[in-house]
């Protein structure tokens, strides 16, 4: 199983499977695949109204570009994404001048995010690199490539107005014909891969690809690394419409600046979208970072911007001829366009700001945090008590989001009853998984949305997650997260290790109806020639925290001679203390060596056993130095072929 960490890449995978079945992926939910891949709810895409988006949200080339590689055997979508990533890097590096070779590999810094972060943006970035590569020698092919970039992800369209301005300046003799021809090529390249899906499922295609970007669509939760996130960290929750108008204003200003100072800013065409998305209310890092691919290529080819030309305003000398109206002519020709743009932007921003200030002066709700809790000792706040006061004249239905990082996370509430006008109610909200839990010592805010209107009601003041540090984290094994290194869910703050096993058939699974009753270890061992098979869970703790009570049920018959054992160990890198749980002995025995000691503890097979371990006393009796940190490990090991199971209910401090 692979470890995907974005719903986008899972949606791409689902779409490939649907196309292979001759079905349109639009309209289908990706939720079953999210569950299959062990996705944490924190990775879902939430709306302000509490809903989640479980549909593929991008045009068809986002998955059609992956399809041929999947057919050829590359079933991990990240492999194909990496191919597009590598092709872009090689193109930029190969065509960069020798003196700029080192600069040309700057986009390679995105590699960890492309693979570990499961970002799929390398596809549309590759087509943008082709757009810049073909621009001067094959302009028509360049615009077709740009259309393919938009057909892979809609956000590429943001640079289109800037490219049209460049085309206008570079073709003074055939401006209108060039614009018409190249825009037509761009639209044809966009619709060509999308047309089969538009024809087969027009309503679903529109609902998934176009409708989410329309103004009347319920807003998603703001966040990212742009202005919206900075304001949220300051306790200022603005509506998405504010950022959309601000984004439009920034785009207008940049377009005007580029049109007036084309020669000085021509090499920065692909830098402008980065500035535009800074003002977007969902300014994700990948929305900004992947513009570096075409930007670096342009800088290597055209050189750096001439900021002196771009930002130097030449004021013409004005001869005093009162009757001729020279000053009025200069004002009209030189300053009127600038003044009109400034006035338009000012009126738009003042209008939106005025609406918000009016809303702020009459807030719809107040949010007060009363306390944080960590009842399961995972080292993070998983419960928060919060009070909401409805100051509006209509009922509200509060939806809660907790923000301590770039993105707010949805938290479930213990009540869904609407709050009537003027009422006050306290809520106990809980983290849906460990990733959304607030780390100990972190500052956080609570955002409250209205399920009835899909709008933000307000934001709380900052609060610090002051919780006690547990000696052993997640002792009940109730909280699980996706571990991308092994491609499966594991108990939070525990590390899963597999040796000489097939991860498809060996590993761990949660116990209980909701996966909150412990863990089951499964060891499917079939290759004695490659060494011992091993499944292990470990956590680094202080030595005195290794005194624990373990409750478990082992179905295997212990065979120490063949290394078929379920055991625990405490190690510091130099010394190791083993506890072997055996159903083949009636008395505890201790065998000591200079660097390790083995304790065999009698247990019963296929029964729940409760065993208390006191490693610190044995450690001291051996005369070993007290380590700053030790590793507590529970492991199932075998040298005999077979399938073996152990269920662990809890590992709690003694």
C-alpha positions, 0 to 999 in steps of 0.5 A, a space after each residue: 500500500 502506498 502512502 498518499 497524503 493529498 486527496 488530489 492524488 487519490 482523485 487522480 488515481 480514481 480517475 485513471 481506474 474509471 477511465 480504464 473501465 470506460 467511465 467518466 470519473 466526474 461525479 464519482 466519490 473518492 471517499 472509498 479510496 481515501 478509506 482504502 489508503 488509510 487517509 486521515 480526515 485532516 487530509 479532507 477538503 472541508 467547506 465552511 458549512 462543514 461539508 467535504 469535497 470528495 470529487 475530482 476537481 480538475 480537468 481531464 488532462 490531470 489524469 489522462 497524462 497519468 493513464 499511459 504510464 499506468 498502463 505501462 506498469 507505473 501504478 504508483 501515481 507519484 512515479 508518473 508525477 516524478 517523471 514530469 518533474 524530472 523532465 521539467 528540471 532537465 529541460 531547464 538545466 539543459 537549455 540554461 546558459 552555462 553561467 546559470 546552470 546552478 540557478 536553473 536547478 532551483 526548482 529541484 528544491 521542491 522534490 521532497 514535496 512532490 513525492 512525500 507531499 503527493 503534489 501533482 502540480 508537476 504536470 501543469 508546470 511541465 506544460 508551462 515550461 513547454 510554453 516558455 520553450 516554444 514561445 519564440 520559435 513555435 508560438 502556435 505550439 506554445 499556445 497549444 501547450 499553454 492550453 494543455 497546462 490549463 487542461 491539467 489544472 485550472 489555476 494556470 489560466 491566471 497567467 493568460 492575461 499577462 501572456 496576451 499583453 506580451 503577445 500584443 507587444 511582440 506582434 505590433 503589425 498583426 495584433 488582433 489576428 495573433 490574439 484570435 489565432 493563439 487564443 483559439 489554439 489555447 481553447 482548442 487544446 483545453 477542450 480537446 482532452 475534456 470534450 469526451 467527458 463534457 459530452 458523456 457527463 456534462 452536468 458532472 463535469 461542470 459541477 466538478 471542474 467549473 462550479 467550485 470556482 463560481 462566486 455562488 459556490 459555498 466557500 472552502 475553509 481559508 488558509 495557506 501561506 498567504 495573506 488570509 493565513 497571516 490575518 487568521 493568525 492575528 485573529 482576523 477572519 475575513 470572508 472569502 469575498 474580500 480576498 477574491 476582490 483583493 486578488 482581482 485588484 492585485 491582478 489589475 494593478 499587476 496587469 497595468 504595471 506590466 502593460 506600461 513597463 513591458 520592457 523592464 518586466 517581461 522576464 517576470 511574467 510567471 512571477 506575477 501569479 505568485 503575487 496574485 495567489 498570495 492574496 487568494 483565500 486558499 493560498 496553498 504552497 503548491 499554488 505558488 511554488 510551481 510557477 518557479 519552473 517557467 519563471 526560472 527558465 524565463 530568467 535564464 533566457 531573457 535575463 533578470 528584470 530591468 527594475 530601473 526601467 520598470 519603476 522609474 517614472 519619467 516626468 516630462 518637462 512642461 513648458 508654460 504656454 497657458 493658452 495651449 493647454 499643455 498641462 491638461 494634455 499631459 494630465 490626460 495622456 500621462 496620468 489619467 489611466 493611472 488615476 482611473 486604475 487607482 480610483 477603481 481599486 480604491 473604490 473596490 477595496 473600500 467597498 469590500 472593507 466597508 462591508 467587512 467593517 460593518 460586519 465587524 462592528 456588528 459581529 454575528 457571534 463571539 467565541 470564547 475558549 474555556 479549556 483544552 484537554 488530552 484525555 488519552 495522553 497522546 501529547 496533544 489537545 484532542 478536546 476543547 471546551 468552547 462557548 459561542 454566543 449568537 449575536 445575530 437576529 437569526 439562528 446559526 448552526 456552528 461548525 468548528 475549525 481549529 488552526 495552529 498551522 497553515 490550514 485550519 482543521 475541522 473538529 466535530 462538535 457534541 451538538 448540532 442543534 441550531 443556536 437561536 438568536 441571543 442564545 449562549 451555548 457551550 460545546 465540547 469539540 473533538 479532533 477527528 484524528 491525531 493530525 488535527 490535534 493541537 500539539 502541546 505548547 502551540 498557540 491556536 485559534 478557533 474559527 466558527 462557520 455557519 452551516 446554514 449559510 456557509 459563511 464564517 461567523 468569527 474567530 476566537 482569540 489566541 489560546 495556548 495548548 497547555 497540557 501535561 507531557 505524558 510519560 508514554 504517549 498514546 498508551 491506549 493505542 486509540 489514535 492513528 495516523 497515516 505513516 507515509 514511510 510504510 504506507 499504512 496507518 499506525 498508532 500516533 507517536 508509535 513507529 512501525 517497523 517491518 523486516 523480511 515481510 511483505 507489507 501487503 500481508 504483514 503489518 498492523 490493524 486497529 482493533 474494535 469497531 472504531 479502531 480505538 481498542 488497540 492493535 493487532 499484529 499480523 506476521 505472514 512469514 514465508 521466506 526463512 532463507 532471507 532472515 527472521 520476519 519481524 513486525 515491531 512497534 516502538 516509541 522513544 521514552 525516558 527509562 522510568 517510563 518503560 515501566 508499563 502494564 501490557 494487556 495482550 492476547 497471543 494466538 501463537 505457540 512460543 518456540 524460542 529455538 526457532 525464534 517464534 516469539 512475541 516480546 518486548 525490549 528496552 534498548 539504549 543503543 548499547 544495552 538491550 533488555 528483552 522480555 519474551 512472553 512464553 506459553 511454554 514455561 511456568 516460571 519466570 527466568 532471567 538470563 544475563 549477558 554483558 550487553 543484554 539480558 533476557 527475561 522469559 515471562 509465562 503467559 497463556 495462549 489465546 487468552 488475555 494476559 496482563 503483564 507488568 514490566 519493571 525494566 528500570 530495576 533490572 537495568 540498575 541491577 546489571 550496573 548499566 548506565 542510565 540513558 537519557 532516552 530508551 526505546 520501548 519496543 513490542 515485536 512479533 518475530 518468527 523464523 518458522 513459516 506461517 501466519 501469526 497474530 497478536 492482539 495488544 489492547 493497551 500499553 499503559 504506564 505502571 
